[in-house]
Amino acid sequence: PLGVGSTPAIRAPIADVAGSAAATAALSEVSAELEAARREGRLVQSLPLEAIEEGHLVRDRLVGSINEDDMRSLMSSLRARGQQSPIEVTEIEPGRYGLISGFRRLTSLRRLHAETGDKKFAKVHVLVRRPDTAEAAYVAMVEENEIRVGLSYFERAHIVARAVEEGVCSSEKEALNSLFSSASRAKRSKIKSFLSVVEALGPHLKFPNAIGERLGLELAAGLRDKDFSETLRDQLRKANSDSADAEISLIQRTLQDTQGPSSEKDTKLFPRPRQANVSGPQKGEEIAPGLWLFRNDGGLYLSGPGLDDKVFARILAALKP
């Protein structure tokens, strides 16, 4: 009778207004966060496959080097579980995006869509990055592949050379230090050695990723000799090997024929170091069959029959800055 029962009716509009204001504020906050996530490349988006240009960057991974067994496994995973990890792209114009990383996932989705026609494979999950420079985009691509599927030394050297050719970096040294800044100095030195392999033999090799670290370093040392380079290129052209094993065997035979102990070119390809006047113990510790390491006040020395030209070439390549 005193009107107490009408109090909720009086307060309800005030509560509605307050609730509406809170909801509006929350919506604005969510919208702002989504926009920030999109701008900073933290928001996973779904884009049509045809909107992605995979040739936006010169790829570090050679297309012919992709293992088909690995691709089939990836396709099986995508078919069973869908895409679990987004690829990285950058917007190059409205509605068009250039691929930074995720070449294998993009290729697998395209194959699946072509094979099945299923529209669930017609789109790809992406993170839209905004790298400050082309160099930053290349770094992102290299780091992605180094983490997911390690690059071969040939591929690492190949992308260094292409980064210079494309004007992304002004020199090989800059490209090495930028693209592989997280790598050790020794690893960058090996990549630098493989640059001569890329330059001299790149167009003539059908299976470049089969060249392992040890063979590559020996090959890089041998390629300093012009005659050897021309001989090997000629042998590769004539052989036209149809398998990685055949091509590697050819390279090894040519190296042995040109750089073997009885070859007259030994001193030309691998100048022998001047013998040091070593006093003290002549043995030390055997670190490999026929290879002894010892030290005195004058320095650190390697000796023994195991110290042949090939070992010397590997040591020289590893120590170069």
C-alpha positions in Angstrom: 0.0 0.0 0.0 3.0 2.3 0.5 4.2 1.6 -3.1 7.2 -0.5 -2.1 6.2 -3.1 -4.7 6.7 -0.6 -7.5 10.3 0.0 -6.7 11.6 -2.7 -9.2 9.6 -1.2 -11.9 11.1 2.2 -11.2 14.7 0.8 -11.2 14.4 -1.5 -14.2 15.1 1.1 -16.8 18.2 2.3 -15.0 19.5 -1.3 -14.9 18.7 -1.8 -18.6 20.6 1.4 -19.5 23.6 0.3 -17.4 23.6 -3.2 -18.8 23.4 -1.9 -22.3 26.3 0.5 -21.7 28.4 -2.4 -20.3 27.6 -4.6 -23.3 28.5 -1.8 -25.7 31.8 -1.2 -23.9 32.6 -5.0 -23.9 31.7 -5.2 -27.6 33.9 -2.3 -28.4 36.8 -3.8 -26.4 36.4 -7.2 -28.2 36.2 -5.4 -31.6 39.3 -3.4 -30.8 41.2 -6.5 -29.7 40.2 -8.4 -32.9 41.3 -5.5 -35.1 44.6 -5.4 -33.2 45.1 -9.1 -33.6 44.3 -8.8 -37.3 46.7 -5.9 -37.7 49.5 -7.7 -35.8 49.1 -11.0 -37.6 47.7 -12.9 -34.6 44.3 -13.6 -36.0 43.8 -16.9 -38.0 41.8 -16.2 -41.1 40.4 -18.5 -43.8 41.2 -17.5 -47.4 40.5 -19.1 -50.8 43.4 -21.1 -52.2 43.4 -19.0 -55.4 44.0 -15.8 -53.4 47.5 -17.1 -52.4 50.5 -16.5 -54.7 53.1 -19.0 -53.8 55.7 -17.3 -56.0 55.7 -14.1 -54.1 59.1 -14.9 -52.6 61.9 -16.9 -54.2 61.5 -20.2 -52.3 64.3 -21.4 -50.2 63.2 -25.0 -50.5 63.8 -26.3 -54.0 60.5 -27.7 -55.4 62.2 -30.8 -56.8 63.6 -31.6 -53.3 60.2 -32.1 -51.7 59.9 -35.7 -50.5 56.8 -37.3 -52.0 56.5 -39.7 -49.1 56.4 -36.7 -46.7 53.8 -35.0 -48.9 51.6 -38.0 -48.9 51.8 -38.2 -45.2 50.9 -34.5 -44.9 48.0 -35.0 -47.2 46.7 -37.9 -45.2 46.9 -35.8 -42.0 45.1 -32.9 -43.6 42.4 -35.3 -45.0 41.9 -36.9 -41.5 42.3 -33.9 -39.1 42.2 -30.8 -41.3 44.7 -28.0 -41.2 46.1 -27.7 -37.7 48.7 -25.0 -38.3 48.1 -21.8 -40.3 50.5 -20.7 -43.1 51.9 -17.2 -43.2 51.1 -14.7 -45.9 51.3 -11.0 -46.5 48.8 -8.8 -48.4 50.2 -7.6 -51.6 47.0 -6.0 -52.9 43.4 -6.1 -51.8 42.3 -9.7 -52.0 45.7 -11.0 -53.0 48.2 -12.5 -50.6 51.9 -13.6 -51.1 53.1 -16.7 -49.4 55.8 -16.3 -46.8 55.9 -19.8 -45.2 53.8 -23.0 -45.5 54.6 -24.0 -49.0 54.1 -27.7 -48.3 50.8 -27.2 -46.5 49.5 -25.0 -49.3 50.6 -27.5 -52.0 49.0 -30.4 -50.1 45.7 -28.6 -49.8 45.7 -27.7 -53.5 46.4 -31.3 -54.4 43.6 -32.5 -52.1 41.2 -30.0 -53.6 42.1 -31.1 -57.2 41.8 -34.8 -56.3 38.5 -34.6 -54.3 36.8 -31.4 -55.3 35.8 -31.2 -51.6 35.1 -27.5 -50.8 36.6 -28.0 -47.3 40.0 -28.1 -49.0 39.3 -25.0 -51.1 40.4 -22.7 -48.3 43.5 -22.4 -46.2 44.0 -21.0 -42.7 46.5 -18.1 -42.6 48.1 -15.6 -40.5 48.4 -12.3 -42.4 51.8 -10.9 -41.5 53.1 -7.4 -42.3 56.8 -7.6 -42.5 58.6 -4.3 -42.4 60.9 -5.2 -45.3 61.4 -7.9 -47.9 64.4 -9.1 -45.9 62.1 -9.7 -42.9 59.8 -11.8 -45.0 62.7 -13.9 -46.2 64.0 -14.4 -42.7 60.5 -15.6 -41.6 60.4 -18.1 -44.5 63.9 -19.4 -43.7 63.2 -19.7 -40.0 59.9 -21.6 -40.6 61.6 -24.2 -42.8 64.6 -24.5 -40.5 62.2 -25.4 -37.7 59.7 -27.6 -39.5 61.8 -29.4 -42.1 65.5 -28.6 -42.0 67.0 -27.2 -45.2 69.9 -28.8 -46.9 73.2 -26.8 -47.1 72.6 -26.4 -50.8 69.2 -24.9 -50.2 70.5 -22.6 -47.6 73.3 -21.4 -49.9 70.7 -21.1 -52.8 68.5 -18.7 -50.9 71.5 -16.6 -49.9 72.5 -16.3 -53.5 68.9 -15.5 -54.6 68.4 -12.9 -51.9 71.4 -11.1 -53.3 70.2 -11.5 -56.9 66.8 -10.2 -56.0 68.3 -7.1 -54.3 66.9 -8.2 -50.9 70.4 -8.1 -49.5 73.3 -6.1 -50.9 75.9 -8.8 -50.4 76.4 -12.5 -49.6 77.8 -11.5 -46.2 74.7 -9.4 -45.4 72.4 -12.2 -46.6 74.2 -14.8 -44.5 74.2 -12.7 -41.3 70.5 -11.7 -41.8 68.8 -14.9 -43.0 70.8 -17.1 -40.7 71.4 -14.8 -37.8 70.5 -17.5 -35.3 72.9 -20.0 -36.8 76.4 -20.5 -35.3 79.4 -19.0 -37.0 80.6 -22.4 -38.1 77.3 -23.2 -39.7 77.3 -19.9 -41.6 80.8 -20.7 -42.7 79.7 -24.0 -44.2 76.8 -22.2 -46.0 79.3 -19.8 -47.4 81.4 -22.7 -48.7 78.3 -24.2 -50.4 77.8 -20.9 -52.3 80.6 -21.8 -54.7 78.7 -25.1 -55.3 75.5 -23.2 -56.1 77.3 -20.8 -58.4 79.4 -23.3 -60.3 77.1 -26.3 -60.5 73.6 -25.2 -59.7 72.1 -25.5 -63.2 73.9 -28.8 -63.8 72.8 -30.7 -60.7 69.6 -32.7 -60.8 69.8 -33.8 -57.1 71.6 -31.0 -55.3 70.1 -31.8 -51.9 71.8 -35.2 -52.0 75.2 -33.5 -51.5 76.0 -33.9 -47.8 78.0 -31.6 -45.7 81.3 -33.4 -46.0 81.1 -33.9 -49.7 80.0 -30.4 -50.2 82.9 -28.9 -48.4 85.4 -31.1 -50.4 83.6 -30.1 -53.5 83.7 -26.4 -52.6 87.5 -26.6 -52.1 88.0 -28.4 -55.4 85.9 -25.8 -57.3 88.5 -23.2 -56.6 90.3 -24.8 -59.6 88.9 -23.7 -62.9 89.9 -26.8 -64.8 88.2 -29.1 -62.2 85.0 -27.0 -62.4 84.9 -27.3 -66.1 85.6 -31.0 -66.0 82.9 -31.7 -63.5 80.3 -29.6 -65.3 81.1 -31.5 -68.5 80.8 -34.8 -66.7 77.4 -33.9 -65.2 76.0 -32.7 -68.6 77.1 -36.0 -70.3 75.9 -38.3 -67.6 72.5 -36.8 -67.1 72.1 -39.0 -64.0 68.6 -40.4 -63.3 69.1 -40.9 -59.6 70.7 -39.1 -56.6 73.1 -42.1 -56.0 74.3 -42.0 -59.6 75.0 -38.2 -59.5 76.8 -38.4 -56.1 78.9 -41.3 -57.3 79.9 -39.3 -60.4 80.9 -36.3 -58.2 82.9 -38.5 -55.9 84.7 -40.2 -58.8 85.6 -36.9 -60.4 86.9 -35.6 -57.1 89.0 -38.7 -56.5 90.4 -38.6 -60.1 91.3 -35.0 -59.8 92.4 -34.7 -56.2 93.7 -38.1 -55.3 97.1 -38.5 -53.7 98.8 -39.3 -57.0 97.3 -36.4 -58.8 99.6 -33.7 -60.0 97.0 -31.1 -59.1 97.1 -31.8 -55.4 99.3 -28.8 -54.5 97.3 -26.6 -56.9 94.0 -27.4 -55.4 95.1 -27.7 -51.8 98.4 -25.8 -51.1 100.1 -27.7 -48.3 100.7 -25.6 -45.1 104.3 -24.7 -44.3 105.7 -27.2 -41.8 105.9 -25.7 -38.4 109.0 -26.0 -36.2 107.4 -28.0 -33.5 109.3 -28.8 -30.3 108.1 -31.1 -27.6 105.9 -34.3 -27.9 105.2 -35.3 -31.5 102.1 -37.3 -30.8 99.6 -36.0 -28.3 96.0 -37.4 -28.6 94.8 -39.4 -31.5 91.4 -37.8 -32.4 90.8 -39.9 -35.5 92.6 -42.8 -37.1 96.0 -41.5 -38.1 95.3 -38.0 -37.0 97.0 -36.6 -33.9 96.3 -33.4 -32.0 99.0 -31.8 -29.8 99.8 -28.5 -28.3 102.9 -26.7 -27.0 103.7 -23.1 -26.2 103.9 -22.3 -29.9 100.4 -23.3 -30.8 98.0 -26.2 -31.6 99.0 -28.8 -34.2 97.5 -31.6 -36.2 99.8 -34.3 -37.6 99.8 -37.8 -38.9 99.1 -39.7 -42.1 95.4 -38.9 -41.6 96.0 -35.3 -42.4 95.5 -35.5 -46.1 94.3 -32.8 -48.5 90.7 -33.6 -48.0 90.9 -33.2 -44.2 92.9 -30.1 -44.6 90.3 -28.6 -47.0 87.5 -29.4 -44.5 89.4 -27.7 -41.6 90.1 -24.7 -43.8 86.5 -24.4 -44.8 85.3 -24.7 -41.2 87.6 -22.0 -39.9 86.9 -19.4 -42.6 84.8 -16.5 -41.3 
